[in-house]
């Protein structure tokens, strides 16, 4: 029978791994997941009458095929929302995206943003390749000094936890489009131009949190093993060993685990590849989930906080995506604080810092009672696009592929991508393997 009956082993039951398994119907394939349930970071959990996600997971679609797949899996369960996202700075809420919504900020801030942007329009274009141009340079050259100073630099330094000179700009174009002068001027004057080209809506499950999405794949997947962590891969003999002692032989390995974790477990890779993987960096995130005994602490979906005096870079309000996610008479929120992976802060300290910041921002009142508070530490949250990654990653991924290992998903490709992208990668790879 040869390759036809060959086992495809999938490590990780996040969206990329689940989609790959779902699309490999009829091929011998097994998913092994170290947690007790599927979903990866796209999971929800219940606590004292609240449903929380692992930070904000909202569905935006750019690819019709992926939208059709997800809407087919979650028929009738998704609701569409018109985005209400804001930036809070200078004690003022301005609409997101910042570049086209400066109206309402102090006049001198608006002027600096406008003048800085105008200056970029006559500056000579950059001669550097995207991977050579730092993220800081990209911000200054694309948006100008005012936007850099008042939002882009402080916000992103808070998020990435490194100087923006250390990051490259080869990932930003799909996330941060450069606006046109007309849009920046309209935004400074408070003129709402409805035709403005950002995706203004998102989808979210009516109940059950985002975790209903990974669960929807499960009936279509035959073989999933839970609670089993990969400890070693012999890439030459194509054998994977798990912490419960199980050994799986495979023809093809699909890995969705973070690249540095996978490379550490592949004991027979060349030394330069192993060293390159050790140099890959990421930012970790404390996800603080709160329930508070007051309705409508905010009418927003989520808010960005660029200023240093607030420890968090973003807060979101699940009860505004899905009233079913909270208790009657209460509000729920998730708050995100980036940190270096090796740094630890106790949950009690984080909750106190968050409460203090939310009170100063006018979202909480001193009299508010927090009825639920939970902290999740997401070790692998944001991949750092630094110069080392630009050099090292292609070699790592091609070395793995030459040994029958396909590394996919946000952390498997070591990139900054959406749920839609993870699903698309799983689908693409499965279709390729089926055709082989």
N, C-alpha and C positions, 0 to 999 in steps of 0.2 A: 504493500500500500504506500510505502514511502512517506513523502511529506504530507499527503492528504490527511492521514490520521494523526498528524503531529500535533502535540499539545501547545496551545498558546496560553501562557501564564500571565495574568494581569495582576500587578501589585498595586493595591489601592482602589477603594470603591468610592472615590470622589466622582465628579461629573465626567471627567475624561475617561476614567477606567470603566465606569458604568456604561457610558455611550458605546465604547469600543466593544464591550461584552454583548450589549444589546444588539449591535449591528453584526456581530459574528455568529448569529443564529445558525445552528447546523454545523458549526466547526467545533472540534474539541477545544474547550476553553474553560479556564477556571480563574475566578477572581479571589485573591486573598487580601483581607483587610485586617489591620492590626487593632482597630477599634471594635466595639461590640455591635456597631451598626454602620450602615452605609451613609455616604454624603460628604465625607471630608469636612472642609470648612463650610460647606453648604448644608449645615445641619441646624435643626431647631430643637429646643428642649423646653419642657414645662416646669414651672416652679411656682407653687402657691397661687395657682389660678392665672399665671401669666405665661405667654409663649414668647421665648426669646430666640433670636438667631445669633450666630457667631458674627457680630457686627452687621452692617447693612448689606443685604443681598437683594438687589432690585433687577428685574429683567428688562434690558433694552435690547432690541434686535436690529441688526443691520443686514443679516442674511436671511432671505426668505425661507430657505430650506430648513434652517435651524428653528426659526419661528414656527414653521409648520409641524416639526417634530415635537417641540415642547407643547404647543397648543393641542396637538393630538393626544399626548400623554396626560395633559391636565385639562381635558375638555370640560368646560363649564366651571372650572375652579379658579380661573385667573380674573382679576379685575384690573381695569385700566385706570391709571391716575394721571392727572395733569400735575407735573412736577412743581413742588413748592420748596425750592431750596434757596438758601440765603447765606450771605456772609455777614458776620457780626464784627464790626470794627468801629472805632471812634464812637462807641455807644449807640451805633446806628445799624439797622438792618438794611443791607442792599441786596438786590436779587443776584442770584448766580446766573450766568457767569459774570464775574467782577468787571472784566474788560469793557462790557457794554452796559453796565448798570451803576455808574458812579454817582448818579443823581442822589442827593440827600447827604452825601459825605461833606465834611467841611470844605468850603470853596477852595482853599489853598491846596487841599489834597486833590480835588478834582482837576485844578489847574495843572499841578505837577504831572498827573496821569496823562492829561490831554497833550501838554507840551512835549512830554517825553515820547508819547506815541507818534506825534507829528514828526519829531526829529528822526524816528526810525525810517520814515518814508523816503527821506532824501539821503540816508546813509548808504555808502557803497555796500553791495551785497557781500556776505561772508564767502571767503574762498575755501574755508575749511570743510572737510567732509563731516557729516552729522556725528560720526563716532569720535571725531577729533575735537568737535566743538563742545565745550562744557555746557551743562544745563544752565548755569549762570549766564554765560555768554548768549545762549539762545534766548533767554528771557529778555536780556538787555537789548539784543538786536531785533527781536520780534515785537516786543511790547513796550520797550523803553524804560527809562529810569524810574518814572513815577509808579508805574504798575509794579516794577521790581521791588521798590522800597516799601510800598504800602500793602502789597498782598503777596505777590508770587514768591519773593525770597523768604520772608518770615514764615509764611504758611508751609512752604516746602522744606525749609530747614527743620521745622517742628515735626513734619511727617517723616522725612528720611533720616533725621538724626545725624547728618554729616553736612559739611560745607558743600554747597552746590557746585563749587569748582571741581569737586571730586567726581561728579556725575557727568555722564555723556548725555547728549540730546537726541540719540537715535530712536527714542521710544515715545517722544512727546507729541509728534504731529497728529496722531489720531485722537489724543486726549485734549490737546490745547490748540484749537485752530486759531490762526491769526485773523482777527476781525478786520473789516474794512473801516476806513476813516468815518464814513457816514454813520456806521453803527456805533462807533465810539462816541461821536459827537451827539447822536440821538440819546445815547445812554447817559451822557453827562447832563443833558437838558431835561431828562425824564420823558422823552418822547418814546412811546411804545410802538415799535415797528413789528407787527405780528409776524411778518414774513422772515423774521430772523432765524438763521439756519442752524439752530441746535435742536437736538432731539428733546421735545418738550414733554414727553410722557414716558411712563414705565408701567410694567405689569407686575402684579404681586398676588399670591394666592389669597383668596377671601378668608380662609382659615387654615390653621395648622402651621403657619410660618413657611419659610422657604424650604424647609425639610420635606414638604410634600413632593418637591420635584425629584430628588434622588429616589424617594420611595416609589415613585411612579414607574421607574425603570425596572424595578425588581421582579414583577410578574413575568417579564420577558427575558429574564436571565436565569439559566438553570443552576449554575454551580458557583456558590459564593461561600467562602470560609471566613468566619469572623473571629476576632480575638487572637489572631496569629501574626506575629511580627517577623518580618524577614531579618535574618541575622547574617547570612553569607551567600554570595553567589560565586560559583565556580564557572566563569564565563567560557572556559575552554571546553569543559565537559558538559556545559549547559545544565547545571544542577543548582537548585535553590534550596537552602536549608532555613528552617523556621524555628523560632524559639521554643516551640512545643515539641521539637525533635523531628518534625515531618521533613522529608526531603522530596522535592518535586523535580522531575526531569522535564525539560521543555525543549521545543524547537525554536520558539520565538518568545521573548520576554517583553512585555509591555509594562514599563514602570511609570507611575505617576508620583512617586515620592520625590522629595527635594533632591536635586542633583548631588549636593555634597554628601547626603545620607546614602544615596545609592552607591556612589563611587567608594565610600568608606567600606561598604559591604562587599564590593567586588575585589577579591583578594589578589587576583592575578593580572591586574592592569599595569601598564608601564608606569614607572615612578613619576615621570613628568606629568602624566594625566592626573595621577592621584594628588600631586602637589598643586596642580592648577585648580582642581576642585576645592581644595582646602582654602584657596584664596577668594572664593565666591562669597559675597557678603549680602546680608539682608537686614531689614529693620523688623523688630518684633513689636507686637501691639497688645496692650492691655485693653480688653473689651469689658467695660463695666456696664452690667445690665441692671437697671433700677426700676422698681415699681413705686409710685408715690401716690398717697391718698388724696389726690385732688384731680378733678377732671381738667383736660385741656390746658396743661401747663404751657403748651405751645400749639399753634395751629399749623406749624411748618412740618415738612417731611424730614428735612435735615438741614443743619447749619454748620458752616465752616468758621473756625476761629483762628485767624492769623496771628493775633497778638500774643506776646510772650506771657502776659499776666494770667492767661488761661492755660492750664497744663494740657488740656485736650485740644486736638486739631479738628474734631468733628463730634457732633451729637445728633442723633436721629431719634425719631418718635414712632415706634412700631404701631402704636394705637391709631396713628393717622394713616397707615397703609392698610390696616386691618383691625377694625374695632374688636373683632373676636380675640385678638391677641392679649387683651387685658381684662381686668376685673371691673365691674360697674363702679362708677364713682372714682376711678383711679386713672392715672396716666402711666405709660411705660416709656423708657428711653434706653438707648445704648450710647455709651460715651467711649471715645477712642483716644488712647494715649500711646504714642510711639515710645519705644525704648531700645537701647542697645541690647542685643540678645543675652549678653552676660550679666546685665544689670537686673536686680530684683528689688521690688518694692512690695511691702506687705499689703494684702487686700484692704485692711482697715485704714492704712495711710492713703491708699488710692481713693477709697470711697470718701474719706474726709476731704481730700484735695478737690475731688469732683464736686462734692456738695458745695464747698466754698466757692469754687469757680462759677457754678451754676447760679448761686445766690448773687454773686457780683454781676453776672450777666443779666440778672433780672428774670431768669427762667424759674428758679425756685424762690420761695419765700422762706424766711427764717422759721415760720410756723409749720412748714410742710413736714409731713411724717413720711419717711421712707419705709415702706412695708416689705420690700424685697430688695436685696442687694447681692449681686453675685459678680465675681471677677474671673474671667477666663484669660489666660496668658497664651497668645498665639505666637509661637516661637518663629515660625516662617510666615511672615505677613507680606512685606513689600521687598521685592528683589531689588538690590542696588545695581543700577546700570552704570558701572564704573569702567574705567579703561581696561582693567584686568578682565572683566566679564567679556568685553568686546573681543579681546584677543583670545581668551581661553575657551569660551563656550563652544564655538564651532568645532574645534579639535576634539573636545570631550564628547560631544554628541555623535560625531562621525566615528570615533573610536568605538563607542558603544554599538553603533549601528553595524559596524563591521563584524561585531560579535553576536548579532541577532537580537540586540536589545534596543527597543524604541522607547525613548524617554519623552513623555508628552504631558500636557496639562500646564497649569500656571507655574508650578514648582518643578515639574519634570522638564520643561523647556527653559526654566529659570527666566521668567519674563513677567511683564505687567499686563495681564489680559483679563478678560471678562468671563462670566459664566458661559456666555454664548461661544466664546473662543474655545473654552475647554471642551464643550460639547462638540464643536466643529472638528477639533483635533482628534477626538475619539472616533468620530464618524469617518473622517478622512483616512485615518490609519486602518480602521477595520475594513473599509472598502478596498484599500490597497492590499491588505493581507488576503482578503477573500479572492481577489483577482489573481494573486500570485500562483 
